[in-house]
Structures are given as C-alpha cells and as structure tokens.
Amino acid sequence: MLVLPPEVTHAQAGACLQLVLQGMQAESGSQVVIDCAALSAFDSSVLAVLLECRRAAIQRNQGLVVKALPQALGGLARLYGVQELLPAIE
C-alpha cells in the first residue's frame, strides 16, 4: 500500500507523483492501493496525481483503488466527473 502525504497541493504535486510512481514499481499484486488517510490539505492537483497513478497502474496491468478518500476530495472528483475512475475503499 502506498500512502499520500498530509499535504498535496500544486506546489507538492510533482514531487508527490514521482514518489508514488517509484513506490508503484515495488507493487507486484494485481491492484495498487493508495491510502489517503493522512491527506488533510489538498487542492485539485491531488486528482491529477491520482489519475496519473491510475494510468501508470493500467500500463502495468494493475488496478488502482483509493483507501480513506477524504469526503472533500470525493466531492472534487464528482465535480470534475472523475469519481468513477478512482474507486474508493474504506
């Protein structure tokens, strides 16, 4: 399981994406889980990070699920029409 940091805004998105993509290389299962439980400060940039991770997972023939998606982030995903691309688990 990969864990997002407490803050992912435009300023941190690039570095965060690189770290998560590196971590994904070690994930050998059929599914990559990204834990958002620590995420407390974010903007729509975190959606770009998660969608790029999804793209990378698909290229590796893996699924991607998001654990502990903050309610506000779920609202942003709905607003942008991408909630179905980021399946969430508890």
N, C-alpha and C positions, 0 to 999 in steps of 0.2 A: 504494500500500500504506500502511495506517495502522499505527502502532506503539504498543503499550501501554507505559506507563512501568514502571520496575522494581518499583514497589510499588502495588498496588491492593487496599486493604482498605476496610472500611466508611467510614473517615474520608475516603478519596480517591475513592470510587466515583462520587459525584455529579459532581464536577468532571471526572473522567476521562470519564464518559459524555458530558458536554456537549462536551468537546474532540473526542472521537471522532465524535459526531454532526455536529459542524461540519465535520470533515475528510471525512466521507462525502458531504457536499454537493458536494465537488470531484471525487468519483469518478464518472466518466461511463461506465465499462465495464459489462459485464453482470454483473460479480462484484466484490464488495468483499473484499479480503484484509486481515485483521488479524494483524499479526505479534506474537507473544507471547514472542519470544526473550529480551527483556530482563527479562521478568517473573520476579522471584525471591522477592518477599514478597507474599502474597495470602491472601485468605480467600474464602468463598463469594460475597462481593459481586461478585467479578470475573465470576462466572457470570451474575449479574443484568445486568451491563454488556454482556456478550457477547450475551445473549438479547435485550436491548433493541435492540442494534445489528442483530441478525438481523431483528427486527420492522420496524425502520426500512428495512432493505435490501429486504425483501419489499414494503413500501409503495411503494418506488421501482422495483419490478420488477427487482431485482438479487438475485443470490445472495450468500451470505456464506460464506467459508471462513477457518479459523484456521490460521495458519502457526506452526510451532515451539511447539505446545501442550506446556507442561511436563507431565511424567508425573503429578505430584501433582494438577494441575488436571484432567487427563483422568480420574483416579480420582474426584475430586469430581463431575465431570459424570456419570460412571457411577453413583455413589452416589445422585445426585438424579434419575437417569433421563433426562437431557437430552443425552447424548453424541451421539445421532443428529441433534439439532438444530444441532450445532456441528461440521460436517465439518472434519476436520483434514488439512493437507498438510504435507509435510516442509519 
